[in-house]
Amino acid sequence: MKFWASDRGRLTLLLATAALMLLLGLGTRELWGAETRWANIALQMLQSGDYFDPYLKGAAYYDKPLPSYWLITASAWLTGGLDHWSLRLSSVIAAWLSVWLVYLIGERLYRKGTGLIAGWMLATTFYFVFWARVATADILTVCGVLAAVWWYWRGPEDTRFSRYLVFCLLLSLTSLFKGLIGLILPGLLLLPHLVQEGRWKRHLNWRLCAALSVAGVFYMTPFMLSHVYGTPTYGESGLGLVLRENVVRFFQPFDNIGPIYTYLLYLPVYTLPWAPCWLLALWVAARNWRSVEPNTRWLIWGLGLLMLFFTSSGSRRSYYVLPLVPFAQLLGAWWITRRMAEGNKVSTFGGRGLKIGFGVSAAVLMAVLGVLYPWTNIGGGVVHFGETVKLEAIKRAPLSHWRLVMIDVDNKVPMYLQTGGAPFYYVQQSDDFPRTGNTTALMNWLDHTSGQHWDPKRTIVIAQYHKGDALPLNYLSADHQVITTTPTNGERMFHSRENQSVAFIPQSSPTQN
């Protein structure tokens, strides 16, 4: 009992609870949203052995820097294959580290107990945990921003080269996950503190320039490797996409265009159930601005600059607000500990009501995201579809002997149909493949289009269609076994599935041993 009453014990409880919330049911839910792109790109890297040219459904797609995909392929190597766990593991680890980093920042900048409360608030924030269990680069960015801010506050007056180097490398690494916001966001957050009392003058020295140069080389390394070792005919430039996604999109948005009040609406939503805490903190700080601690004024100025930056961009989506969430919760934790201190209460962890609130929030999150939501994804869907196709294919030949053709297929399907053999061959819906005819016509078209020979007895064809539409390539059913997607528990309950998948497996006698 003494251990759990100590600072280390309380931190251990926080981190253990966060890990449980992040991992429970993680491998059960189907792919969702942008996860399909990360899965498809990582899978093609693993199948082709080309880790420098990202492809989506067989087409060049350099939408994000390479390291976010490399983290997934590295996880797949460690876990023995690409699946839900390896796909989402990097996001989960980043979220877990983010909780720890918020704790460290809060304990360093404010009164004792602030970091622990901020950590619990972040760990029990619904949308933070939700996105932490999704394979995208957004939580990686959150973790990188927090790491850079934490490192700065460990020695804001320190001008040693080693301090600068680690800070600049953190900025470069974060920028390699999603884009240049990994450099911009920490800069905006720390700008008010640097400007105060002219601190920026102290940091204008040759050591900072040298560290920036090293970090610049580090940032450019994946792009240079892609240029040198990638396919000469690859049609996209990684640096060109950085310019398009980070500069052109900011001033001339071409998608994701939301109203100017997007983040004023979604920051409170994305910080539930603790949004009232930081909103009250803002009100209290505004009323007592002159007497508020300098670190609190810095935090509010930093949050304001981040909000201004995101609002100034014409490209706006709700989850873009995620990097603000930890700092908003940190502000809310400051208000809680201030109020407790004024009431002469113990501020190490909080009163009984606060503990109950964190416990209930954690239990609800585990029940909803770790149990209920995964349950709605089982009993059918693309996971069951992939397993059924594999089982039927193995009856005829070893899995590695099969080749797969994907025709206008949902990105969700390929990950569940890894054969260990040749990579998938993708056919776009706009291609002139035979809509009618027979198996021979389709195989001849594939031979001509791909420049390879396709064995009709060892080729599985998969297509996607909308619910209620006629079965595509139905002529293959004459000499193929037909397998279609079945509804999940949630779809049976809500009748929500729109996209269906169908697989055609050649009919033949099972392999004799």
KOLMAR-974100 format. One record per residue (C-alpha): residue in one letter; x negated, y, z negated. Coordinates in steps of 0.5 Angstrom, whole numbers, plus 500, padded with zeros to 3 digits. Example, Ala and Ser with C-alpha at 12.3 -4.5 7.8 and 13.67 -1.06 7.14 Angstrom:
BEGIN
A475491484 S473498486 
***
This chain:
BEGIN
M500500500 K494505499 F492504506 W499506509 A499512504 S492514507 D491519513 R488513517 G494509515 R499514517 L495515524 T495507525 L502507524 L504512529 L499509534 A502502533 T509504533 A507508540 A504502543 L510498541 M515503544 L511503551 L509496552 L516493550 G520490556 L515494560 G514488565 T521486566 R524492569 E524493577 L520498581 W523505580 G522511584 A515513586 E513507583 T514503590 R509508593 W504506588 A505499588 N505499596 I498503597 A495499591 L497492594 Q494494601 M488496598 L487489594 Q489485600 S485489606 G479490601 D479497604 Y479502597 F478508601 D483509606 P490509602 Y496506607 L503506605 K507501609 G501500614 A501508616 A496512613 Y498516607 Y493520603 D498523599 K494523592 P487522591 L484515590 P482514583 S490514581 Y490508586 W483505583 L486505576 I492500578 T487496583 A482495577 S488493572 A490488577 W483485577 L483485570 T490482569 G489477575 G494480580 L498486581 D505486577 H509490573 W504490567 S498492572 L502497576 R504501569 L498500565 S494506566 S500510565 V501507558 I494507556 A494515558 A501516554 W498512548 L492517548 S496523549 V499521542 W493521539 L490527542 V496531540 Y495529533 L487531533 I489538536 G494539531 E490537525 R484541528 L488547529 Y494548524 R495546516 K494538514 G500534517 T501538523 G498533528 L501527525 I508530526 A507533533 G504526534 W511523532 M515528536 L511526542 A512519541 T519519540 T521524546 F525520550 Y523523557 F515522555 V516515553 F520514560 W515517564 A510513561 R513507563 V513509570 A507508575 T505515577 A500520576 D504525572 I502522565 L495521567 T495529568 V498530561 C493526558 G487529562 V490536560 L490534553 A483531553 A480538556 V484542551 W482538545 W474538547 Y474545548 W477546541 R472542538 G467547539 P470553542 E464557541 D459552543 T455554549 R450547550 F450544556 S453538554 R459541551 Y460544558 L459538562 V464534558 F469539559 C468540566 L468533568 L474532564 L477537569 S474534575 L477527573 T484530571 S484533578 L482527581 F489524579 K494528582 G491534584 L488541582 I493542577 G488538573 L483544573 I489550573 L493547567 P487547562 G485554565 L491557564 L492554557 L485556554 L485563558 P489567552 H483564547 L478566552 V480573553 Q481574546 E475578543 G472577549 R470570548 W469569556 K463573556 R459569551 H461563556 L458566562 N451563563 W447558567 R449552563 L456553565 C454554572 A450548572 A456544569 L461546574 S456544579 V455537577 A463536576 G464539583 V459533586 F463528581 Y470531584 M468530591 T465523590 P471519592 F473524598 M465523601 L466515600 S472515603 H469519609 V463515609 Y466508608 G473509610 T475507617 P473511622 T480512626 Y483513619 G488519621 E488523614 S483527611 G483527603 L481534602 G486536607 L492533603 V489537597 L490543601 R496542603 E499539596 N496544592 V496551596 V500550601 R506547597 F505553592 F506558597 Q510555602 P514549599 F516544604 D520539599 N522539592 I525546592 G529547586 P532553583 I528559579 Y531557573 T529549573 Y524549568 L528554563 L533548564 Y529542564 L523544558 P529543553 V531537556 Y525534557 T523535549 L529532546 P531530541 W526535538 A527541543 P531545537 C524545533 W520549538 L526553540 L526555533 A519556532 L519561538 W524565534 V520565528 A514567531 A517572535 R520575528 N513575525 W508576531 R503580527 S503575521 V503569525 E496565525 P492566531 N492559534 T499559534 R499566538 W494562543 L499556543 I505561545 W501565550 G498558553 L505555554 G508562557 L502562562 L504555564 M511556565 L510562569 F505558573 F510553575 T516557576 S512561581 S511555585 G517554590 S516547589 R520545583 R522538580 S524536573 Y518532571 Y513537573 V514540566 L511534563 P505537562 L508543557 V512537553 P506536548 F504543547 A512545546 Q512539541 L506541537 L509548537 G515545533 A511541529 W507548527 W514550525 I516544521 T510544517 R510552516 R517551513 M515545508 A509549506 E514555504 G518551501 N513548496 K514541499 V509536501 S506537508 T502531509 F508527513 G514531511 G520529507 R525523507 G529526513 L524527517 K521520516 I528517518 G529522524 F522519527 G524512525 V531512528 S529516534 A523510535 A528505534 V533508539 L528508544 M525501543 A533499544 V534503550 L528503554 G525496551 V531492551 L537495554 Y534498561 P530492562 W536487561 T540491566 N534489571 I534482570 G538476573 G537478580 G534484584 V528484588 V524480583 H528474583 F529475591 G521475591 E521469586 T526465590 V522466597 K516464594 L519457591 E522456598 A516457602 I511453597 K516447599 R513447606 A506450606 P501453601 L503460599 S496462602 H498459609 W504464610 R504471614 L509476612 V512481617 M516487614 I521490618 D524497615 V523494608 D524497602 N517498598 K519494592 V519488596 P512487598 M509486591 Y513480589 L511477595 Q503476595 T501470598 G493471597 G493470605 A493475610 P496482609 F503484610 Y504486617 Y509492617 V514494623 Q518500623 Q525501624 S524506630 D519500633 D522497639 F522490636 P528485639 R534486635 T538480639 G535474642 N531468639 T525467634 T521466641 A522473643 L521476636 M514472636 N512474643 W513481641 L509481635 D503477639 H504483644 T504489639 S499486634 G494483638 Q494477634 H498470635 W503469630 D505462628 P513461628 K512456623 R508460618 T511467619 I516469614 V520475616 I523480611 A528486613 Q532491609 Y539493610 H545497607 K550494603 G556492607 D552492614 A551486618 L545482617 P539484621 L536479625 N541474624 Y539470630 L533468626 S538464622 A539459627 D532456625 H530459619 Q533459612 V536465610 I535468603 T538475601 T538479595 T542478589 P545483584 T542484577 N545484571 G546492571 E548491578 R554486577 M556491571 F556497575 H556495583 S551500584 R546496589 E546500596 N539497599 Q539489600 S533485603 V533478607 A528473608 F528468614 I523462612 P522457618 Q526451617 S521445617 S520439613 P516439606 T509438606 Q507431605 N502429600 
***
